[in-house]
Amino acid sequence: MDVRTPTTFAELINLFLGMINIAIPMMLMIVVAILSWKIFDAWIIHADDESKRAEGKSLALTAALVTTILIIIWGIVALMQQSIFG
């Protein structure tokens, strides 16, 4: 990514889109790490606790929705970069 100061509107937008392209994979990694730990905690460590398993199911659904939303946003950003500001 180029770090020089943008001089046009298109360069400014490309700078923001580049930052979003870096942030989304980082957020996806965090979501996957948290989801993995919580599922391990809820369904393996505390397998006998029904409330922990219910919490794990709820978290799995939330993580799936967040992952889907992040991937959709990432696709929209890629589309914008290639079509509008490409």
Secondary structure, DSSP 8 states (H G I E B T S, - for coil): ---S---SHHHHHHHHHHHHHHHHHHHHHHHHHHHHHHHHIIIIITTT-HHHHHHHHHHHHHHHHHHHHHHHHHHHHHHIIIII--
